[in-house]
Amino acid sequence: MAKTAEVVKPKYLIDEKGRKTAVVINLNDYKNLLEFIQLRLNNILAVALLGIVVEIVLVIILGLVINP
């Protein structure tokens, strides 16, 4: 899979009134979309965890400075 979003060519199921009721994509596109979403979520989680670790370290450092 490419590192950027790939073009997905969906097909639509249309009801009798002409409204789109479902989207159909092929299995390869589905797998690529899942990988893309997973990579983005992993990046978001990594940044969030880094922020939490930095905050904990700052609290510890401030605690040591205020109460030596």
For each residue, the residues with C-beta under 8 A, 3 or more apart:
1: 6 31 32 35 36
2: 5 6
3: 39
4:
5: 2 36
6: 1 2 29 32 36
7:
8: 25 29 32 33
9: 25 29
10: 23 24 25 29
11: 23 24 25
12: 20 21 22 23 24
13: 20 21 22 23 24
14: 18 19 20 21
15: 18 19 21
16:
17:
18: 14 15
19: 14 15
20: 12 13 14 23
21: 12 13 14 15
22: 12 13
23: 10 11 12 13 20
24: 10 11 12 13
25: 8 9 10 11 29 30 33
26: 29 30
27: 30 31
28: 31 32
29: 6 8 9 10 25 26 32 33
30: 25 26 27 33 34
31: 1 27 28 34 35
32: 1 6 8 28 29 35 36
33: 8 25 29 30 36 37
34: 30 31 37 38
35: 1 31 32 38 39
36: 1 5 6 32 33 39 40
37: 33 34 40 41
38: 34 35 41 42
39: 3 35 36 42 43
40: 36 37 43 44
41: 37 38 44 45
42: 38 39 45 46
43: 39 40 46 47
44: 40 41 47 48
45: 41 42 48 49
46: 42 43 49 50
47: 43 44 50 51
48: 44 45 51 52
49: 45 46 52 53
50: 46 47 53 54
51: 47 48 54 55
52: 48 49 55 56
53: 49 50 56 57
54: 50 51 57 58
55: 51 52 58 59
56: 52 53 59 60
57: 53 54 60 61
58: 54 55 61 62
59: 55 56 62 63
60: 56 57 63 64
61: 57 58 64 65
62: 58 59 65 66
63: 59 60 66 67
64: 60 61 67 68
65: 61 62 68
66: 62 63
67: 63 64
68: 64 65
